[in-house]
Amino acid sequence: MNNFHMYCLSLNENDYSNIKKLNYIPVGLGRQNFNPNWLRDNTEDNISDKNNFYGEYTFHYWLWKNQLNNINDDTWIGFCAYRRFWTNSDTLFEIKTRSDFLSTIPKDWNNYDVILGQNIFMDGWSKMKMLKHGLKSLVFNPKYFFKKNQNLKLHFDSFHGYGNLDKAIELLDVNDKEDFKLFMERQNYYNRGNMFITKNKKIMNNFYKTIFPWLERCEEIFGFKKRDYGNTRIYAFLMERFISYWFNKYAKVRIWPIAFYNINEMD
């Protein structure tokens, strides 16, 4: 695909041939041995040792530091994962065959800066879910019992450590601290997939210049101790919410479907 780099991130060396069939660029993460044809996040200037905590964003860091400036300005740059893919149509929300994967850039994308996945909602908690996961939030804010008040902050506090979001937000630059706080308190959804596509390298670079120094400051609080999944990967979950906030604030965004698919089932 000329002028279109789709990086497909995987932890499994066996995914290589199926990723190549899609004409995507296979990116190997983690400590597993990969064949030399994979692009890796552990060469040159890298933070690959943080992969257990940052998830796929160790590759984003590698791309930012080592390759972004070498990519032509008219090239679309996108990211997917071995089980999360962009579809080939804005009305297609399920992948069944190879033709359903995004393969070309739609013409109308030229009117936008960034492509983000469809909204995923975090409200509508059952009573049992609220009592099991959100009890502490409910004690301090009884309003959360009602669906209309259930927001992204409630979800983050319940699954990634109560109060951790507030601690992280305090470390943001002044340009984003209050706005991101309001985003988490007022929104009940964010964009699916922790993925984006763009050909605006300036916006992309500014995003990385914002998020990586912020997460490095967060490391002073959260460290790298392995705990339950929601807290071990707190950096990745902060990024997932921040993507939706930041790009929607600073860029013209087009929403596009992301579908789950086991690439090893591809024909």
C-alpha positions in Angstrom: 0.0 0.0 0.0 1.7 3.1 -1.2 1.5 6.1 1.2 -0.1 3.9 3.9 1.9 2.3 6.7 -0.3 0.2 8.9 1.7 -1.2 11.8 0.2 -4.4 13.2 1.4 -5.1 16.7 1.7 -8.6 18.1 3.2 -10.7 20.9 3.2 -13.9 18.8 5.8 -14.7 16.2 3.3 -17.1 14.5 1.2 -14.1 13.4 3.8 -12.9 10.9 2.5 -14.6 7.7 -1.1 -13.5 8.3 -0.1 -9.9 9.0 2.0 -9.9 5.8 -1.0 -11.2 3.8 -2.8 -8.0 4.8 0.1 -5.9 3.5 0.5 -4.5 7.0 3.9 -4.1 8.8 4.4 -6.8 11.5 5.7 -5.3 14.8 6.9 -7.7 17.5 6.5 -6.6 21.1 7.8 -8.2 24.3 10.6 -10.6 25.0 9.7 -13.5 22.7 12.0 -14.3 19.9 10.9 -13.0 16.5 12.3 -13.7 13.1 14.5 -10.9 11.7 11.8 -9.6 9.3 9.7 -8.3 12.2 10.0 -4.6 13.1 10.8 -4.5 16.8 10.5 -2.0 19.7 13.8 -2.9 21.4 16.4 -1.4 19.1 18.0 2.1 19.0 16.4 4.6 21.3 13.7 2.5 23.1 11.7 1.8 26.3 11.0 -1.9 25.4 11.7 -2.9 29.0 8.5 -1.1 30.0 6.3 -3.2 27.7 4.6 -5.1 30.5 3.4 -1.8 31.8 3.0 0.4 28.7 1.7 -2.2 26.3 1.8 -1.3 22.7 3.0 2.2 23.5 6.6 1.0 23.8 6.4 0.8 20.0 4.9 4.2 19.6 7.8 5.5 21.6 10.3 3.7 19.3 8.5 5.0 16.2 8.5 8.6 17.5 12.2 8.5 18.4 13.7 6.5 15.6 11.5 6.6 12.4 8.8 9.2 12.4 11.0 11.9 10.8 12.0 9.5 8.0 8.4 8.9 6.9 7.1 11.0 4.0 4.7 13.8 4.9 2.0 12.5 2.6 2.0 9.0 4.2 -0.9 7.8 6.3 0.4 6.1 9.5 -1.9 3.7 11.3 -1.8 1.2 14.1 -3.7 -2.0 14.8 -3.2 -5.1 16.9 -3.3 -8.8 16.2 -6.9 -9.0 17.5 -8.2 -5.4 16.8 -8.4 -4.2 13.3 -9.9 -1.3 11.3 -12.6 -2.3 8.9 -12.9 -1.4 5.2 -16.1 0.6 5.5 -17.6 3.1 7.9 -20.7 0.8 8.0 -18.8 -2.4 8.6 -18.5 -3.4 12.3 -17.5 -7.1 11.9 -14.7 -8.8 10.0 -15.5 -12.1 8.4 -13.1 -12.3 5.4 -9.8 -10.7 4.3 -11.7 -8.2 2.1 -13.2 -6.7 5.3 -9.9 -5.4 6.6 -8.9 -1.8 5.8 -6.8 -1.9 2.7 -7.0 1.6 1.1 -7.5 5.1 2.4 -11.0 6.4 1.8 -11.0 9.7 -0.1 -13.0 11.6 2.5 -10.2 11.0 5.1 -8.3 13.8 3.5 -10.7 16.2 5.1 -9.6 15.0 8.6 -6.5 15.0 10.7 -7.0 11.8 12.7 -9.1 8.6 12.5 -10.3 7.2 15.8 -12.4 4.1 16.6 -16.1 4.1 17.5 -17.3 5.0 20.9 -17.3 2.5 23.7 -19.6 3.3 26.6 -18.7 2.9 30.3 -22.1 3.5 31.9 -25.1 1.2 32.6 -23.6 -0.6 35.6 -25.7 -3.3 37.2 -26.2 -3.1 41.0 -23.9 -6.1 41.5 -21.1 -4.6 39.3 -21.4 -1.3 41.2 -21.1 -3.0 44.6 -18.3 -5.3 43.5 -16.1 -2.8 41.7 -17.3 0.7 42.5 -18.2 0.6 46.1 -15.6 3.1 47.2 -16.6 5.5 44.5 -20.3 5.0 45.5 -19.6 5.7 49.1 -18.0 9.1 48.3 -20.3 9.9 45.4 -23.8 8.3 45.8 -24.8 9.9 42.6 -22.9 7.2 40.7 -25.8 4.8 41.5 -27.7 6.5 38.7 -26.7 5.8 35.1 -26.8 9.4 34.0 -24.0 10.1 36.5 -21.7 7.2 35.6 -18.6 8.5 33.8 -15.1 7.6 32.8 -13.7 8.6 36.2 -16.0 6.1 37.9 -14.8 3.3 35.6 -11.1 4.2 36.0 -11.3 4.5 39.8 -13.0 1.1 40.0 -10.7 -0.9 37.8 -7.3 0.9 38.0 -7.0 2.0 41.6 -9.2 4.5 43.4 -7.6 7.9 43.3 -4.9 7.0 40.8 -6.5 9.0 38.0 -6.5 12.2 40.2 -2.8 11.7 41.0 -2.0 11.3 37.3 -4.0 14.3 36.2 -2.1 16.5 38.7 1.1 15.7 36.8 -0.3 16.9 33.4 0.9 20.2 31.8 -1.3 23.2 32.5 -2.7 23.1 28.9 -4.4 19.8 29.5 -4.8 19.3 33.3 -8.2 20.9 33.8 -9.6 19.8 30.4 -8.7 16.2 30.8 -10.1 16.2 34.3 -13.4 17.5 32.9 -13.3 15.0 30.1 -13.1 12.1 32.5 -15.8 13.6 34.7 -18.3 14.5 32.0 -17.9 11.7 29.4 -19.2 8.2 29.7 -17.4 6.9 26.6 -14.0 6.9 24.8 -12.8 5.7 21.4 -12.3 2.0 21.1 -9.1 0.2 20.6 -6.3 2.5 21.8 -5.5 3.0 18.1 -5.4 5.9 15.6 -4.5 6.7 12.0 -3.2 10.0 10.8 -1.0 11.6 8.1 -0.4 14.7 10.1 3.0 14.1 11.5 3.0 17.5 13.4 -0.1 16.5 15.4 1.3 13.0 16.0 4.6 14.4 17.2 2.8 16.9 19.5 0.8 14.1 20.9 3.9 12.0 21.7 5.6 15.1 23.2 2.7 15.5 25.5 2.0 11.9 26.6 5.4 10.4 27.1 6.9 13.0 29.4 3.6 12.9 31.4 3.7 9.1 31.8 7.4 9.4 32.8 6.3 11.7 35.6 3.6 9.2 36.6 6.3 6.5 36.9 7.4 8.3 40.1 4.1 7.6 41.7 3.0 4.2 40.2 6.4 2.6 39.5 6.8 -0.8 37.8 5.5 -3.2 40.4 3.5 -6.1 39.0 0.0 -6.2 40.5 -3.4 -7.0 39.1 -3.7 -6.3 35.3 -5.7 -3.1 35.7 -2.9 -1.6 37.9 0.1 -3.1 36.3 -0.9 -1.6 32.9 -2.1 1.7 34.4 0.0 3.6 31.9 -1.6 1.9 28.9 -5.1 2.6 30.4 -4.3 6.3 31.0 -3.2 6.5 27.3 -6.4 4.9 26.1 -8.5 7.6 27.7 -6.0 10.4 26.9 -6.1 9.5 23.1 -9.8 10.2 23.0 -9.4 13.5 24.9 -6.3 14.8 23.2 -7.1 14.2 19.6 -10.7 15.4 19.9 -9.4 18.6 21.4 -6.5 19.3 19.1 -7.5 17.7 15.7 -10.3 17.2 13.3 -11.4 13.6 14.0 -13.2 11.0 11.8 -14.8 8.0 13.6 -14.3 4.6 12.0 -15.1 1.1 13.0 -12.7 -1.2 14.8 -13.6 -4.9 15.0 -12.2 -7.8 17.0 -10.9 -10.7 14.9 -8.5 -13.6 15.6 -6.0 -13.2 12.8 -5.1 -16.9 13.0 -8.5 -17.8 11.7 -8.0 -15.8 8.5 -8.4 -17.8 5.3 
